[in-house]
């Protein structure tokens, strides 16, 4: 099992920044990649960004490219999502997830952290 705990959400004005953290514990050695997703009220959950466990491979959704940066601190088993130039449409619950094998399949999920961007 892998446990994921997100933190760093909050309320910010449009144009501002936030950094989300996701601390992984448990059988982290089995993790191949980690990602961030978000879900706004009344909408489906959507992919935001993904990073390989080594940190060498990163993928972003088009909607956040150039504004968000995913990174990883291997010593702390923590993944970060730096969010800059935030927009009201970025408002959502952000979830951290981890996959252990099949690309694109996430096996473990965090509880989510709320990000609210005011206009």
N, C-alpha and C positions, 0 to 999 in steps of 0.2 A: 504494500500500500504506500501511496505517496499522499502526504497532506500538504495542502496549499492554503496560505493565509494572505489575503490582500490587505493593503493599507494605503493611505495617501489620498483617498477621495475627499471631496469637499465642494464648496461653493466658490466659484471664481467668476470674474467678469469676462466678457468677451475680449479676446486679445491676450488674456492672461495665460499662465502656465501652471501645470501641476505635474508632480511625479508620483506615479503609482509604483508600489513595491509588491512583490509576490515572493514570500518566503516558502521554500520547499523543505519538507522533512520526511523522514521515513526512508523508503527504498529508492532514494534519488538516483542511485547508480543505474537503475533500470530505465531511467528517463532518456528519451532520444531527442525530444524537442519540447518547447513550451510556447504557449501562445496567449494572446489577449483577445478577448471577445467583448462585445458590448450589446446591451439590449435596452432600447428605449421603450417607453410605455406604448403599448399597442402595436409594437413592431417585433419582427423576428430577430433572434440573436444573429449578430453579424461578426464576421472575422475582422480583426483589427491588425494584428501583427503576429509574426512567428519568429522564433529563433532556435537554432539547433543547440543541443546541450553544450557543445564546444564553444558556441558563440560565433562560429565562423559563417553561418548562413542566416540571412534575415530576409523576411518577406513582409510586405506591407499592403494593406488595402489601398486602392487608389484614393479613397476619400481622406486618407491621413498622410499620404506620402509628402515628404518635405516639411511636415509639421510635427509628427510623432517619431520618436526614436526608441527602439527596443534594445536593451542591453542586458548583460548578465554578469554577475559577480560569482565566479565559481567557488571562491573560498567561502562565501556566505550562502551558497545555494539559493541565491535571490535573483529574480528577474525584475527589471525595471521598465516602466513605460514613461518616458519623458514626453509630455504633451505641451506643445507650444502653440501660440496663436489660436487658442481655443475659440470655437464657435458655438452658438446656442444649439446647433444640431449635433454637437458632440455630447450633449446631455444624455446620460444613460447609466445603467449599472454596468460596471466593467468587471469582467470575470477573467481570472487566470486559469489556465488549463495546461495539463501535461500529457504527453503521449509517450508510450513505451515502445512502439514498434511500427505499426502500419502508418505510413505517411498520411496526414490529414485526419487520423482518428485520435481523438483525445480521450484518455482513459480516466483522468482525474480532474476535478474541478474545485475551485475555491468557492467561497460563499458570496463573493461579489462586494464591490465597493461603489458607492454612489458618487457620480460626478455630475454636478449641475453648473451649467454655464449661463449666466444671466446676460441679457442684451443691454 
